[in-house]
Amino acid sequence: MTKKLSEDTIAAISTPLGMGGIGVVRLSGPQALEIAQRVFRPKKQPKNSFLSHRFYLGEVIHPANQKVIDEVLLVYMRHPHTYTREDVVEIQCHSGLLILREILEAVLQGGARLAEPGEFTKRAFLNGRIDLTQAEAVIDLINAKTQQALELANKQRSGKLAGQIQEFREELLELLTYVEASIDFPEEEIPEISSSELRQRLQNISKQIQQLISSYEEGRIFREGISAVIVGKPNVGKSSLLNALLGEERAIVTSIPGTTRDVIEEFINVQGIPLKILDTAGLRHAQDIIEEAGVRRTKKCLQEADLVIWVLDGSAPASTEDFHILTAIQGKNIVIVINKKDLPQKLSLALLGPELPSSPIISISALYGHGLAELKEAIATTIIKNKLTNSAEVIISNLRHKHALVLAQEALNQAQEGLGQNLSYEFIALDLRQAIEALGEIIGATASEDVLERIFSRFCIGK
C-alpha cells in the first residue's frame, strides 16, 4: 500500500455474494461517515449529527443519477470502539448480488477506496486492537469445520497464545537487560544474576517453548484435518463408502470397474476431528491414459495421507490386486474395511499372510449403511492413538508459529551452550536478541511487511 492506512477510507461487501436476507457494505476510515452521508438519505433527519452505534433507516441514492438503490439500515460506529479502531459505517441492505454491487459502487464514487483482501483486519492489527495471532485466528474461525477447531481458534482469538508468547519475551528482555548492563557497566553496582541462574531460567523458557512446539501436530489436525485416503481394488465399494459417510451421492457408483478416474475430496466430522477423505481411482493396471493418470494421483495421495482406509470386498476371495495394495500401504496408519457384509462372505484375511497389519478390521455394508458408526469409532481411535496426545491449555496450529518457536529455541539453546563454555556475554546477548525477535514475529511485534502481506492476503475482501 502506498498510503498510510489512516489516510484513506476503504469499503467492501462484507457478506457472501448471492441472494439472502441481509447484505452488508462496510466502510472504515476517517471519512467513513462523510462518504456514507453522500449516498444515504435518512427517512428521518437526525436532529444534530449521527450518533455512534445507532441504526438509521433510509435509502441509498446513487450519486450519478440520484436513483434509489435500496431501503437500508445504516449504523455509524465512532472510533476507537470499532473492529478497526477507526470510524466504521455499515450499510445493511437486502442481500442481492446487484443491490450490493450498486451500493458498493455508490460509496466508491463517493470517495472510498475498494479494500484489499483482509484490509479491515489488517487495520485492526496495525491500530493495536489485535495482535497477529488474533488476526490469524479470524481466518481459522471462518474455516473451522468442527467444534474443536472452533474452540481452538477462539482460544487464539482471545489472546491466550499471544499472552504466553509475550510472557516469554518479557522474561527474555529482563534477562537481556541484566546481560547488557553487565557488558556496558562492569564497574557499576548492578543487581547481579549468576551465570548458573541465567542458564536455569533460559532452560525453563526453552522447556515451555518445546511444549508449544510439540503441540503443533495436534493443533494442525484440529485446524486442517486428517487426510484419509480410501484405497482398494476397483469395484469394492470405495465410492459407495464415501457416499455413505457423507450421507449424500457425491461419487458416481456403478458396477463398472474403474469408474472413479479422479480424486474426489470431501470433509466429514469424526468425533470433532475434521477428516478430509479422498476417494481415489482403484490401484490396478490402467486400461487407458485417463485411468493411468488417476492411478498416479492415487499413489501420490497414498504417500501423503495420514490415514489409509483399505476397502476389501467381503463377497469375493482375496486377489492378486489385494496383495499389491497390501504391499503399497505397509507402514501407514490403516483401518481395514470389509465391505458388502450383506452378501455371502468369501474373503479370508488369513490368506493375506503375516504382512497383514495389526489394524482395526470393520465389517460394513456401504449400500445399507451397516457398520458405519463402528467404522467412525475405529477411525477416531486410530487417529487419537497415533496423533493426539497433547492436553495443554495453549496449543499451536499454525506452521508459521512453529517455525518461529523453533528459531527462538535454537537461539536459547545456543545461549545456554555459550554460558556452559563461559563465552563472553556479548555472544549471549546476541542469542537472546535473536530469540526475542523470533518470538516477536509470532505476535507481530517484529514481523516484516512481506509477512503481513502473506497473512492478510489469505482473507477475503470485506474482512
C-alpha positions in Angstrom: 0.0 0.0 0.0 1.3 3.4 -0.9 -0.8 5.3 1.6 -0.8 5.1 5.3 -3.9 3.1 6.3 -5.2 6.0 8.4 -5.2 8.4 5.5 -7.9 6.9 3.3 -11.3 5.3 3.8 -11.9 1.8 2.4 -15.1 0.0 1.5 -16.1 -3.6 0.6 -19.0 -6.0 0.6 -18.7 -7.9 3.9 -21.3 -10.7 3.3 -21.2 -13.5 0.8 -22.5 -12.6 -2.6 -25.8 -14.0 -3.6 -29.5 -14.0 -2.6 -30.1 -13.9 1.2 -31.8 -12.0 4.0 -29.3 -9.2 4.7 -26.2 -8.0 2.9 -23.6 -5.6 4.4 -21.4 -3.0 2.8 -18.7 -1.8 5.2 -16.6 1.4 5.3 -13.7 2.1 7.6 -11.5 5.2 7.8 -11.6 8.9 8.7 -14.2 9.8 6.0 -16.5 6.8 6.6 -19.5 8.8 7.8 -18.9 11.7 5.4 -18.9 9.3 2.4 -21.9 7.4 3.7 -23.9 10.7 4.0 -23.2 11.4 0.4 -25.2 8.4 -0.7 -27.6 7.9 2.3 -31.0 9.7 2.6 -32.5 9.1 6.1 -36.2 8.7 6.5 -36.0 11.0 9.5 -33.2 13.5 9.6 -31.1 13.3 12.8 -31.5 16.4 15.0 -27.8 17.1 15.3 -25.4 14.5 13.9 -25.4 10.8 13.6 -24.9 9.1 17.0 -22.5 6.3 17.4 -23.8 2.7 17.5 -27.3 3.8 16.4 -29.3 2.4 13.5 -30.9 4.8 11.0 -33.5 3.8 8.4 -33.2 5.4 5.0 -32.4 4.9 1.3 -29.2 4.6 -0.6 -29.1 7.0 -3.6 -26.7 6.5 -6.5 -24.7 9.7 -6.7 -24.5 9.6 -10.5 -28.3 9.5 -11.3 -29.9 10.1 -7.9 -31.9 6.9 -8.3 -32.9 4.9 -5.2 -30.9 1.6 -5.0 -32.5 0.1 -1.9 -34.0 0.8 1.5 -31.4 0.2 4.1 -30.3 0.4 7.7 -27.2 2.4 8.4 -25.1 2.2 11.6 -22.2 4.5 12.3 -19.6 3.4 14.8 -17.2 6.0 16.1 -13.6 5.2 16.8 -11.9 3.7 18.8 -14.8 1.4 19.8 -14.9 -0.5 16.4 -13.4 -3.5 14.8 -10.6 -1.5 13.1 -10.4 1.3 15.8 -11.3 3.7 13.0 -14.7 5.3 12.2 -16.8 2.5 10.7 -20.1 2.6 8.8 -22.1 -0.5 7.9 -24.9 -0.3 5.4 -27.3 -3.2 5.8 -29.4 -3.9 2.7 -31.4 -6.7 1.1 -28.9 -9.3 0.0 -28.9 -9.4 -3.7 -25.9 -9.5 -6.0 -26.9 -6.4 -8.0 -28.0 -4.4 -4.9 -24.7 -5.0 -3.1 -22.7 -4.1 -6.1 -24.7 -1.0 -6.8 -24.3 0.2 -3.1 -20.6 -0.5 -3.2 -20.2 1.4 -6.5 -22.1 4.3 -4.9 -19.7 4.6 -1.9 -16.7 4.2 -4.1 -17.9 7.0 -6.3 -18.5 8.9 -3.0 -14.8 8.8 -2.2 -14.0 5.4 -0.7 -11.3 3.0 -2.0 -12.0 -0.6 -2.6 -10.5 -2.6 0.3 -7.8 -5.1 -0.3 -8.2 -8.7 1.0 -8.1 -8.7 4.8 -7.5 -5.0 5.0 -10.2 -4.4 7.7 -8.5 -6.9 9.9 -5.0 -5.6 9.0 -6.1 -2.2 10.1 -7.3 -3.7 13.4 -3.8 -5.2 13.8 -1.9 -2.0 12.8 -4.1 0.1 15.1 -3.3 -2.1 18.0 -6.7 -3.7 18.6 -5.4 -7.2 18.0 -2.1 -8.9 17.6 -1.0 -11.0 14.7 -2.0 -14.4 16.3 -5.5 -13.0 16.9 -5.7 -11.8 13.3 -4.8 -15.2 12.0 -7.4 -16.7 14.4 -10.1 -14.8 12.5 -9.3 -16.9 9.4 -9.3 -20.1 11.5 -12.7 -19.2 12.9 -14.1 -18.8 9.4 -12.6 -22.0 8.2 -13.4 -24.1 11.3 -15.1 -27.4 10.4 -15.7 -28.9 13.8 -16.4 -27.7 17.4 -12.9 -28.5 18.5 -11.4 -26.4 15.6 -13.8 -23.6 16.6 -12.7 -23.7 20.3 -9.0 -23.8 19.3 -9.5 -20.7 17.1 -11.4 -18.9 19.8 -8.6 -19.5 22.3 -6.1 -18.0 20.0 -8.5 -15.1 19.2 -8.9 -14.4 22.9 -5.2 -13.8 23.2 -4.1 -16.9 25.1 -1.3 -17.8 22.8 -0.2 -14.2 22.4 -0.2 -13.8 26.2 2.2 -16.8 26.6 4.5 -15.6 23.9 4.5 -12.1 25.5 5.5 -13.7 28.8 8.5 -15.4 27.2 9.5 -12.1 25.6 9.2 -10.1 28.7 11.3 -12.5 30.7 14.0 -12.7 28.0 14.0 -8.9 27.8 14.6 -8.7 31.5 17.5 -11.2 31.2 18.9 -9.3 28.2 18.8 -6.1 30.3 21.0 -7.8 33.0 23.4 -9.2 30.4 23.8 -5.9 28.5 24.2 -3.9 31.8 27.0 -6.3 32.8 28.6 -5.6 29.4 28.2 -1.8 29.4 28.7 -1.0 33.1 31.1 -3.6 34.5 32.2 -1.3 37.3 28.8 -0.2 38.4 26.8 -1.8 41.2 24.2 -3.6 39.2 21.9 -6.3 40.7 23.7 -9.5 39.8 22.4 -12.6 38.2 24.7 -15.5 38.2 25.6 -17.5 35.1 24.0 -20.6 36.6 20.8 -18.7 37.4 20.7 -17.2 33.9 21.2 -20.7 32.4 18.4 -22.2 34.6 15.9 -19.5 33.6 16.7 -20.0 29.9 16.2 -23.7 30.3 12.8 -23.2 31.9 11.7 -20.9 29.0 13.2 -23.3 26.4 11.2 -26.2 28.0 7.9 -24.3 27.8 8.7 -23.4 24.2 9.3 -27.0 23.4 5.9 -27.9 24.9 4.3 -25.5 22.4 6.3 -26.9 19.5 5.2 -30.4 20.5 1.6 -29.3 20.5 1.7 -28.4 16.8 0.8 -31.8 15.4 -2.4 -31.9 17.4 -3.3 -28.3 16.6 -2.7 -28.9 12.9 -5.1 -31.8 13.0 -7.9 -29.7 14.5 -7.2 -26.8 12.2 -6.5 -28.6 8.9 -7.9 -32.0 9.5 -6.6 -35.5 9.0 -6.0 -36.7 5.4 -7.5 -40.1 4.9 -7.4 -41.9 1.6 -9.8 -44.6 0.6 -7.9 -47.3 -1.4 -8.9 -50.7 -2.7 -9.1 -52.5 -6.0 -11.8 -51.4 -8.4 -15.5 -52.1 -7.6 -15.1 -53.0 -4.0 -17.3 -50.1 -3.0 -15.0 -47.2 -2.3 -17.3 -44.6 -3.8 -20.3 -46.2 -2.1 -18.4 -45.9 1.2 -17.7 -42.2 0.6 -21.3 -41.5 -0.2 -22.4 -43.4 2.9 -20.1 -41.5 5.1 -21.2 -38.2 3.6 -24.9 -39.1 3.6 -25.2 -38.0 0.0 -24.4 -39.1 -3.5 -21.1 -37.3 -4.1 -19.3 -40.1 -6.1 -20.6 -42.0 -9.1 -21.4 -45.6 -8.2 -21.7 -48.2 -11.0 -20.8 -51.9 -11.4 -18.2 -50.9 -14.0 -14.6 -51.3 -12.5 -12.6 -48.1 -12.7 -15.5 -45.7 -12.8 -13.6 -43.2 -10.5 -11.0 -41.7 -12.6 -10.0 -38.7 -10.5 -9.6 -38.0 -6.8 -12.7 -36.8 -5.0 -12.1 -34.8 -1.8 -14.7 -34.3 0.9 -14.7 -33.4 4.7 -16.6 -35.2 7.4 -16.6 -34.7 11.2 -15.4 -37.7 13.1 -15.7 -37.1 16.9 -14.6 -33.5 16.5 -11.7 -34.2 14.1 -12.0 -32.8 10.5 -11.4 -35.8 8.3 -10.5 -35.0 4.7 -11.5 -38.1 2.8 -10.0 -38.8 -0.6 -11.9 -41.3 -2.8 -9.4 -42.5 -5.4 -9.1 -44.5 -8.5 -8.5 -48.2 -7.9 -5.0 -49.4 -7.8 -4.9 -51.5 -10.9 -3.2 -51.8 -14.3 -4.7 -48.9 -16.2 -6.7 -49.5 -19.3 -6.2 -46.1 -20.9 -4.3 -42.8 -20.4 -7.0 -41.2 -18.3 -7.3 -44.1 -15.9 -3.5 -44.2 -15.7 -3.4 -40.6 -14.6 -6.0 -41.4 -11.9 -3.9 -44.3 -10.6 -0.8 -42.0 -10.4 -2.8 -39.5 -8.4 -3.9 -42.3 -6.1 -0.3 -43.3 -5.4 0.6 -39.7 -4.6 -2.4 -39.3 -2.2 -1.4 -42.6 -0.6 2.1 -41.3 0.1 0.8 -38.0 1.7 -2.1 -39.5 3.6 -2.2 -39.5 7.5 -4.6 -42.5 7.4 -5.5 -45.2 4.9 -8.9 -46.7 4.7 -8.4 -50.0 2.9 -11.6 -51.4 1.4 -11.9 -55.1 0.7 -14.8 -57.0 -0.9 -16.1 -59.5 1.6 -18.1 -61.3 -1.0 -15.1 -62.3 -3.1 -11.9 -64.1 -2.3 -8.6 -62.2 -1.9 -7.0 -61.5 -5.3 -3.5 -60.6 -6.6 -4.6 -56.9 -6.6 -5.3 -57.1 -2.9 -1.8 -58.3 -2.2 -0.3 -55.5 -4.3 -2.3 -52.9 -2.3 -1.2 -54.5 0.9 2.4 -54.1 -0.1 1.7 -50.4 -1.1 0.2 -49.4 2.2 2.8 -51.0 4.5 4.0 -48.6 7.2 0.8 -46.4 7.1 -1.9 -45.9 9.8 -4.6 -48.2 8.4 -8.2 -49.0 9.1 -9.3 -52.2 7.2 -12.9 -52.2 5.9 -14.6 -55.3 4.7 -17.5 -54.2 2.6 -20.6 -56.0 1.4 -21.4 -57.7 4.6 -24.9 -58.0 3.4 -23.7 -60.7 0.9 -22.4 -64.2 1.5 -18.8 -63.9 2.7 -16.0 -65.5 0.8 -13.0 -63.3 1.9 -10.4 -65.0 4.2 -8.0 -62.4 5.7 -5.7 -65.3 6.7 -4.8 -65.8 3.1 -3.2 -62.3 3.0 -0.5 -63.7 5.3 1.7 -62.3 8.1 2.1 -58.9 6.2 -1.5 -58.0 7.3 -1.1 -55.1 9.7 -2.5 -55.2 13.2 -5.1 -52.6 12.4 -8.8 -52.4 13.3 -11.0 -54.5 11.0 -14.5 -53.3 10.5 -17.2 -55.1 8.5 -19.8 -52.8 6.8 -22.4 -52.6 4.2 -21.9 -49.3 2.4 -25.1 -50.0 0.4 -27.3 -50.2 3.5 -25.2 -48.1 6.0 -24.5 -51.0 8.3 -21.3 -50.7 10.5 -20.7 -47.0 9.7 -20.8 -46.0 13.4 -18.2 -48.7 14.2 -16.0 -47.5 11.3 -16.1 -43.9 12.5 -15.2 -45.1 16.0 -12.2 -47.1 14.6 -11.0 -44.1 12.6 -11.2 -41.8 15.6 -9.4 -44.3 17.8 -6.6 -44.8 15.3 -6.1 -41.0 14.9 -6.2 -40.4 18.7 -3.8 -43.3 19.4 -1.2 -42.2 16.8 -1.7 -38.4 16.7 -3.5 -36.8 19.6 -1.5 -36.9 22.9 -1.3 -33.2 24.0 -3.7 -31.9 26.6 -2.1 -28.4 27.2 -4.3 -25.3 27.6 -2.5 -23.5 24.8 -1.5 -25.3 21.7 -0.4 -24.0 18.3 -1.9 -24.9 15.0 0.0 -22.6 12.6 3.2 -23.6 10.9 4.4 -20.0 10.9 4.2 -20.1 14.7 6.1 -23.4 14.9 8.9 -22.2 12.7 9.3 -19.0 14.8 9.3 -21.1 18.1 12.0 -23.4 16.7 14.2 -20.4 15.8 13.7 -19.0 19.3 14.5 -22.3 20.9 17.6 -22.7 18.8 18.8 -19.3 19.9 18.2 -20.1 23.6 20.0 -23.5 23.3 22.9 -21.6 21.8 22.9 -19.1 24.6 22.9 -22.0 27.2 25.8 -23.7 25.4 27.7 -20.4 25.4 27.1 -20.0 29.2 28.4 -23.5 29.7 31.5 -22.6 27.8 32.0 -19.3 29.7 31.7 -17.3 26.5 31.6 -13.5 26.6 28.2 -12.0 27.4 28.3 -10.3 24.0 27.6 -13.6 22.4 24.9 -14.4 25.0 23.2 -11.1 24.3 23.2 -11.8 20.6 21.4 -15.1 21.1 18.9 -13.5 23.4 18.1 -10.8 20.9 17.6 -13.5 18.2 15.1 -15.4 20.4 13.2 -12.2 21.3 12.9 -11.3 17.6 11.7 -14.7 16.6 9.0 -14.6 19.3 8.1 -11.1 18.3 7.4 -12.4 14.7 4.6 -14.6 16.1 2.6 -11.7 17.7 3.6 -9.2 15.0 6.0 -7.1 17.1 8.8 -7.7 14.7 7.0 -9.1 11.6 8.1 -7.7 8.2 5.7 -6.2 5.7 6.2 -9.3 3.5 5.0 -11.5 6.3 1.9 -9.2 6.9 1.0 -9.3 3.2 1.2 -13.1 3.1 -1.0 -13.4 6.1 -3.7 -10.8 5.2 -3.8 -11.8 1.5 -5.4 -15.1 2.7 -8.5 -13.2 3.9 -11.5 -12.4 1.6 -12.2 -8.9 0.6 -14.5 -7.4 3.2 -13.0 -9.0 6.3 
